[in-house]
Amino acid sequence: MILAIILVSLTSFLLTAMLRKYALSRSMIDVPNARSSHSIPTPRGGGLAIVITVMLSLVGLYLTGAIEIAVFASLFFAGGLVAIIGFMDDHGHIAARWRLMGHFCAAAIVLFWTGGLPIIDFFGTPLNLHYAGYVFGSLYLVWMLNLYNFMDGIDGLASIEAICASLGMCVVYLIAGHTSLIQVNMLFAFAVVGFLYWNFPSAKIFMGDAGSGFIGIALAGLSVHAAWLSADLLWCWLILLGVFIVDATVTLLRRLLRGARVYEAHRSHAYQYASRLVGRHVPVTLTVCLINVFWLLPLAVCVAYSLLSGAAALVIAYIPLIILAVRFRAGETEGPRS
């Protein structure tokens, strides 16, 4: 496993370097504008290194019998479809309706291989959604992959979140005795580590839609697979991804309430306001890492040890995150306070 981790990290690292040269040669440059959180023109599309590395890892894990066909097929084909859509969007532009259609197709692939959503324990009450589970499951998967794209706005943030969530779930799986998904989570995390070297502030290359969308659908897909092992594991995933879920959701709801065009680009997420307030990306990215490690992970571990129900732990986890999102003006107009 150690050899595999080193190989995966090195592959991602080298692929990102190659993609940076490719992006520069093709003028795939993110030029700062009024909606940007960066000030220096930077090549984009480096997240494709994560996609390729994870895809190769999935093939290796499947061929060695480390993961089941359902896990392999759902992540490989759904993730591949989202990455292709993102790659095309990084090179040009795809109309929002076609992107969304592709995203729902990817969600359908995941739900086909997983069999939908299992019975979920909601504050001690078993909740069986039956066929409605496919509807809610589709909305969940599509929202997760899109919110990950929304939250990929400052250097290193999306990478740090993916690493913390993946490695955090490895701890949860180990405690709960569900070890079948540890290897894929571990290799996924270190594929992102190889990219993070190039993306940590100040970023030498951006992730792009191909990488962020792929990570979003992959993490959401892994959470659905985990839910079939134990309903509590889905709650653990939602807890560990809490920073992204809360910031993106609060921002969307507040923009809807004030009548903003939610489909337009903006920089009114809490993390974007926070980065402008401190004037740098590093403190915000590291703060998110600390929240994940010292607040969200302990709560997920409590669920794994059955000290708290999943729903109760999620409420406890999200309350301060919602307060922080509001404190840092998530979804507010981007001008000065009135």
N, C-alpha and C positions, 0 to 999 in steps of 0.2 A: 504493500500500500504506500509506503514511503517513496519507493521508486516511482510509482505511478503518479504521486503528488508532484514530485520533482519534474517528471516528464511533462505533465499537464501544464504546470506553471511555466516551464521553459518554452513549450510550444506556443502558448498564448502570448508570452513576451515577444518571441521572435516574429510571430504572425502580425502582432500589432506594429512592430517596427517596419515590416514590409508594407502593411496597409498605410502607414503614415507616408512612406515614399510614394505609394500609388496615389493617395489622395492629393499630395502636393503636385504630382505630375499631371493629374486630371483637373487641377484647380477646384477640388472639392473642399472649399474653405468656408467656414462659418464666419461671416463678416459681421461684426457687432452692429446692432441697431438699437432703436429705442426700447425694444422688447427683450434685449439680451441682458444676461447677468455677467458677461465677460467684456473686456475692453480690447483684446488683442485678437486679430484674425487667426483662426486656428483650424487645422484640417479636421474633418469629421469622418465617421464611418469605421472607427477603430473597433467598435463592438463586434464587428464581424469576426474578429479573432476569437472572441468568446464563443460565438456560434459554432465556428469550425471545430474548435477544441472540444467543446461539449459534445458535439455530434460524434466526433471520433471516439470520445470516451464512452458514449452510450453504445456505440457499436461494439467496442471492446468489452464492456460490461455484459452486454447481451450474449456475445459469443462465448464468454467464459461462464455463463450461467449465473452471474451475480445479480441480474435483475430479470424480472418476468417480461414476457412479450408485451403485456398491456402497458407497463411503464415505458418500455423502449419505444413502442409504436406511437403512443400518445405524445410523448415529448419530442420524438424525432420528427414526426410528420407535422404536428401542430406547430412546434417551434420552427421547423423549416419553412412552413408556409408564412408565418409571421415575419421571419427574417427576410424572406424574399420580398415581401411587400415593403418592409422597411428599407431594404437595400435599394429597391426601385425608387422609393420616395427620397432617399438620400441623394440619388443621382439626378432626380428631376422633381416631378410632383405627380401624385396620384390623388384624384378627387376623393374627398372625405367619405362619400357614400361607398365607393369601391373599397377603400381601406376597411371601412366598418364591415362590409359584407365579407371580406376576407378574414377579418378577426372573428366573426361569428362562425365561419366555416372551421377555423382553427379550434374554437371552443367546442364545436360539434364533434370534432375528431377526438378531443380529450374525453368528452362525456360518453362517446361511443365505446371507447376502450375501457373506461372505468365503470360503465353501467350507471351513470348519473350520480346523484348524491345519495349517500347512505342515510340511515336513521341518525339524527343528530340529537344529542342530549342538551335540552334547553332548560336550564335551571332545574334539573332533575326530572324533566318531562321528556320522554322520547318523542321526537318530532319526525314523522315520516311524510315527506313531501310527495311521494309517488311520482307521477309524471310531471307535476309542477317543479320537481327537483331539477328537471332538464332546463326549464325556463330560468329558474333562479341560478342554476349552475352556469348557464350561458352568460347571463348578465354579470355574474361574479367574475368569470374568467376574462370577459371582454373589458370589464372595468379595471381589473388588476393589470392587464397588459397596457392599457391606455394610461392609467395613473402612473405606472412606472415611467412611461415616456414623459408625462407632465413633470415628474419629480427629478428628471435628469436634466437639471438646469444649472448646477454649479459643479465645480471640479471635484471629482472623487465621491460625490454623495451617493449616486446610484450603485457604484461599486461597493462602497462600504456597507450599504444596506443589504446587498445581496450576500456578501461574505458573512455578516453578522447573523442574518436570518438562517442561512444554510448551516453554518457551524453551530449555531444555537440549537437548531433542530437535531443535529447529530448528538448533542448532549441529552436532549429530551428523549430521543429514540433509545439511547443507551440506558437511561434511567427507567424508561417504561418497558424495556425488554422487546422493543420492536426494532430490530437491527437491520432489517432487509433493505432499508433505504439509506443507510448511513454512507455507503460507498458512493452512490450517485450524488448525494449532497456534498460529500467531501471533495470529490473531483470537480463538481460545479463551482464550489467556493474557490478552489485554487486556480481554476481557469480564469476566474475574475481577478485573482491576485496578480497573475501575469500581466493582465491589462492595466491594473491599477498603477503600476510603476509609471506608465505613460500618461495616466489620467489624473494623478494626484496633483494638487495645486503646486505650481501653475501648470495646467494641462498642456501636454504637447500634442494631444489628439483627443477629440471628443468621441463619445460612444456612438452617437447617431441612432436613428430610429430602428435600424436592424438589430442592434445590440440591446437597446432598452426594451423594445417590444418582445424580443426573444426571452430576456430575463423575466419579464413580467408574466408571460404565459407559462414559462417553465416552473417558476415558483408557485404559481396558482395551480398548475397541473400536479405538482408534487404534493400540494396541500390536499387536493381532492383524493389522490391515491392514499395519502396518509389517513384520511378520514375513514377509509374502508378498513384500515387496520384497527383504528380506535377513534371514536367520535371526539375524544379529548384532544387528539393530535391536530385536528382542524382548528380548534380553539387556540392551540399553541402557535400554529402558523399565523393566525390572525393577530395574536398578541405580538409576536416577534416582528411582524410587518406593520405594526401599529403607527409608527412615525409617518410612513408614506400614506397609509390608508387614511389616517385622520387629517393630515395636511391637505391631501388632494380632495377628500370628500367635503371637508369644511369649506375649502376654497370654492368648490363647485356650487355648493348650496348657497353660500353667501352671494356669489355672483348671480345665481339664478334669482335670488330674492331682490336684488337691486336692479334686475332687468338687463344685466350685461349680456352681450353675445358670447355665450360660453364656448362657441366653436372658434372664436378668434384667439390668436396668440396673445399672451399677456405675461406679466411677471409679478402677479399678486399672490403667489404662494407664500406661506409663512417663512419658509426657508430662504426665499428670495429677499423678502423684507429684512430678515435677520442678517443676511450677508451684506446688504447695502448699509445696514445700521453699523456693523462692525468694520465695514470697508474691506473685508477679506473673506475668502471662501473657507480657508483652513479651520478657523474656530467653529464654524457652523457644522462642517463635515465631521470634525472630531467630537463635537457635542452630541451629534446624532449617534455616533459610535458609542459614546459613554452612556447615553440613554438606553441603547439596546443592551449593553452588557450589564449595567448596574440597576436597571429598572425593569425592562421587559423580560430579559432572560430569567431572573429570579422568579417572576410571576409564572412564566411558562414551566419552570422547574417545579413550582408548587402544584401546578395542574398535573404534571407527570407523576408526582408523588401522591396524588389524590388528596392534597391538603386543601385545595380549593376546586370548586367546579369550574369548568372552562368558561362558561358564560359570566360567572361572578368575577373571575380573574380578568376577563376582558374588560368589563366595566371599570374595575379598579385601575387597570392599565391605561384606559383611554381617557378617563376624567382629567388627569393633569395634562395629557397631550392636547385635549380640546382647549383647555385653558391657555396653554402655550400658543396654540394656533390662533386663538382670538387675540391674545396679547400681542402677537407679532403680525396682526392685521390681515390674516388669511382671507382673501376674497374681497378686501376693501379696494376702493379706487386707488390708483397708483400715484395720485397727487398728494400734497401735504394734507394732514388732518385739518378738518374744518373747525 
